[in-house]
Amino acid sequence: MLIRLIYLSRPIGEQTAALTDSILRKAHAWNAQNDITGMLCEGQGVYLQALEGERSKVTGLYARIHADPRHTGLELLHCESIAERRYSGWFMARVSLSDVDPQTKIVWPEFDPYSATGAMVMARIDELVARGSPVQAAKS
Ligand SMILES: Cc1cc2nc3c(=O)[nH]c(=O)nc-3n(C[C@H](O)[C@H](O)[C@H](O)COP(=O)(O)O)c2cc1C
């Protein structure tokens, strides 16, 4: 059974592109092997990640991510069974929140993901993906 799970967290310490790169480099191999697809939005002091795949794999990965000391304040925003993947082929694409729109930028205080519903956050992720170009650590 396929599911999609979305959570939100805050990095511990400085959120740097190098740190995200190193997380994703390792994540990619495991995700590809286990057919986990998704999107990691990072920047503005938050991580927002969508994970899709077999339920047992996604829940196992979420438990590991939850225990990762590089971030804190994890909140599960959304989890549903899905018929098909939204991020098919992305073994973890990355969207930089600060690169999305250099003119207007996403102003997080206007959209506080910590007080948004899962549906709102998913719509926002879709908007980010449509407006920014996801960069990958790897596409199948
Ligand atoms: C924001 C964030 C996102 C992550 N995403 C993934 C991921 O998609 N896949 C993955 O295998 N590890 C991911 N990790 C790394 C895991 O938390 C963990 O370090 C990794 O799975 C190795 O687990 P282990 O040290 O228990 O073996 C992520 C970590 C962070 C902080």
The ligand as a MOL file (V3000), in Angstrom:
LIG
                    3D

  0  0  0     0  0            999 V3000
M  V30 BEGIN CTAB
M  V30 COUNTS 31 33 0 0 0
M  V30 BEGIN ATOM
M  V30 1 C 15.4660 17.0170 6.9770 0
M  V30 2 C 15.9910 15.6120 6.7910 0
M  V30 3 C 15.5220 14.8350 5.7480 0
M  V30 4 C 16.0010 13.5290 5.5520 0
M  V30 5 N 15.5190 12.7870 4.5100 0
M  V30 6 C 15.9640 11.5180 4.3350 0
M  V30 7 C 15.4720 10.7060 3.2600 0
M  V30 8 O 14.6430 11.1190 2.4430 0
M  V30 9 N 15.9670 9.4330 3.1500 0
M  V30 10 C 16.9120 8.9310 4.0100 0
M  V30 11 O 17.3180 7.7680 3.8520 0
M  V30 12 N 17.3870 9.6950 5.0180 0
M  V30 13 C 16.9490 10.9560 5.2040 0
M  V30 14 N 17.4470 11.7190 6.2280 0
M  V30 15 C 18.5130 11.1350 7.0640 0
M  V30 16 C 17.9370 10.2550 8.1810 0
M  V30 17 O 17.4410 11.0570 9.2210 0
M  V30 18 C 19.0250 9.3100 8.7320 0
M  V30 19 O 20.1590 10.0420 9.0780 0
M  V30 20 C 19.4310 8.2800 7.7090 0
M  V30 21 O 18.2930 7.6240 7.2400 0
M  V30 22 C 20.4130 7.2500 8.3150 0
M  V30 23 O 19.7960 6.6280 9.4070 0
M  V30 24 P 20.6280 5.8040 10.4800 0
M  V30 25 O 21.7290 6.7040 10.9190 0
M  V30 26 O 19.6460 5.4430 11.5430 0
M  V30 27 O 21.1380 4.6160 9.7200 0
M  V30 28 C 16.9790 13.0080 6.4370 0
M  V30 29 C 17.4460 13.8030 7.5000 0
M  V30 30 C 16.9620 15.0870 7.6740 0
M  V30 31 C 17.4880 15.9320 8.8100 0
M  V30 END ATOM
M  V30 BEGIN BOND
M  V30 1 1 1 2
M  V30 2 1 2 3
M  V30 3 2 2 30
M  V30 4 2 3 4
M  V30 5 1 4 5
M  V30 6 1 4 28
M  V30 7 2 5 6
M  V30 8 1 6 7
M  V30 9 1 6 13
M  V30 10 2 7 8
M  V30 11 1 7 9
M  V30 12 1 9 10
M  V30 13 2 10 11
M  V30 14 1 10 12
M  V30 15 2 12 13
M  V30 16 1 13 14
M  V30 17 1 14 15
M  V30 18 1 14 28
M  V30 19 1 15 16
M  V30 20 1 16 17
M  V30 21 1 16 18
M  V30 22 1 18 19
M  V30 23 1 18 20
M  V30 24 1 20 21
M  V30 25 1 20 22
M  V30 26 1 22 23
M  V30 27 1 23 24
M  V30 28 2 24 25
M  V30 29 1 24 26
M  V30 30 1 24 27
M  V30 31 2 28 29
M  V30 32 1 29 30
M  V30 33 1 30 31
M  V30 END BOND
M  V30 END CTAB
M  END
